[in-house]
Amino acid sequence: MERNRMQSPVGSDGLVAGNLKDSVRTYERALIIDALKVNGNDKRKVAKLLGISLSSLYRKLRELSIEDLDECGKPEHEHASELNAALN
């Protein structure tokens, strides 16, 4: 008797049920980015808010490929590109 394969449902938030590691990574990334935006990119405040050490936050920033955000939430290199385009 052949077993039916269960398909992983996709929720409205885009997370795929059944792949816990990727779902947790996606959630952590979104949570950290939101916390950085709300707290003006103050990493000490964000680490305290999340209940982790500053060094753990920096490790997560590296692991999750999160770059520094300015007050508007854009990575700093995007503003540099816009400025260079405006000057040329």
Secondary structure, 3 states (H helix, E strand, C coil): CCCCCCCCCECCCCCECCCHHHHHHHHHHHHHHHHHHHCCCCHHHHHHHHCCCHHHHHHHHHHCCCCCECCCCCEHHHHHHHHHHHHC
